[in-house]
Amino acid sequence: MLFAQQAAEFYLKGKLIELTGSRLYTYSIVTLLNQVASILSKPINNDLIRCAKLLTKQYIGSRYPDARMIDYDKDDAEDCLRCMEMVMNYV
């Protein structure tokens, strides 16, 4: 799950560098996505925001294990991969 978050994070940071020459210092897919959307003047739908939030939770859970324990199953993994693809296809 963390790899899906990291792939989306690095992809968005790469897009920000491509578009502006700089990037934000954050792990939040929501923040990065909002920044890219603002630069591109492109709306973000609710499904994409939900996906960005889901991916961001993967970072928090892996980086700060005391934050909360998450039990994963195959469906969770597939959701993360689908969300990663959705974020990457947005740009």
C-alpha positions in Angstrom: 0.0 0.0 0.0 2.8 2.4 0.8 4.3 1.8 -2.6 1.1 3.0 -4.2 1.2 6.2 -2.1 4.9 6.7 -2.8 4.4 6.2 -6.6 1.6 8.8 -6.6 3.5 11.2 -4.4 6.7 11.1 -6.6 4.7 11.3 -9.8 2.9 14.5 -8.6 6.1 16.0 -7.3 7.7 15.3 -10.7 4.8 17.0 -12.4 5.2 20.0 -10.2 8.9 20.2 -11.0 8.0 19.9 -14.7 5.3 22.6 -14.5 7.0 25.1 -12.1 10.6 24.1 -11.5 9.9 23.4 -7.8 8.0 21.0 -5.6 6.2 21.0 -2.3 7.8 19.4 0.8 4.8 17.2 1.8 3.8 13.6 1.6 0.1 14.5 1.3 -1.4 13.4 -2.0 -4.3 15.7 -1.4 -2.1 18.7 -1.1 0.0 17.8 -4.1 -3.1 17.0 -6.2 -4.7 20.4 -5.2 -1.5 22.2 -6.2 -1.3 20.5 -9.6 -5.0 21.1 -10.2 -4.6 24.7 -9.4 -1.7 25.1 -11.8 -3.5 23.3 -14.6 -6.9 25.0 -13.7 -8.4 21.5 -13.7 -11.3 20.5 -11.5 -10.9 17.5 -9.1 -13.9 15.2 -8.7 -14.9 13.6 -5.4 -13.7 10.1 -6.4 -10.2 11.5 -7.0 -10.2 13.4 -3.6 -11.3 10.2 -1.9 -8.5 8.3 -3.6 -5.9 11.0 -2.6 -7.1 10.7 1.0 -6.9 6.9 1.0 -3.3 7.0 -0.4 -2.3 9.6 2.2 -3.5 7.4 5.0 -1.1 4.7 3.8 1.9 7.0 4.4 0.7 7.9 7.9 0.1 4.3 8.9 3.5 3.1 7.7 5.5 6.1 9.0 3.7 6.4 12.3 2.7 2.9 13.4 1.3 4.2 16.7 -1.1 6.4 14.8 -3.4 3.5 14.1 -3.2 -0.1 13.1 -4.6 -1.0 9.7 -5.5 -4.5 8.7 -5.2 -5.0 4.9 -6.7 -7.5 2.6 -6.6 -8.0 -1.2 -9.5 -5.5 -1.8 -7.6 -2.8 0.1 -4.5 -3.4 -2.0 -6.5 -3.3 -5.2 -8.2 0.0 -4.0 -4.8 1.5 -3.4 -3.5 0.5 -6.8 -6.7 1.8 -8.5 -6.4 5.1 -6.6 -2.7 5.4 -7.6 -3.7 4.9 -11.3 -6.5 7.4 -11.0 -4.2 10.1 -9.5 -1.6 9.4 -12.2 -4.1 9.5 -15.0 -5.5 12.8 -13.8 -2.4 14.7 -14.8 
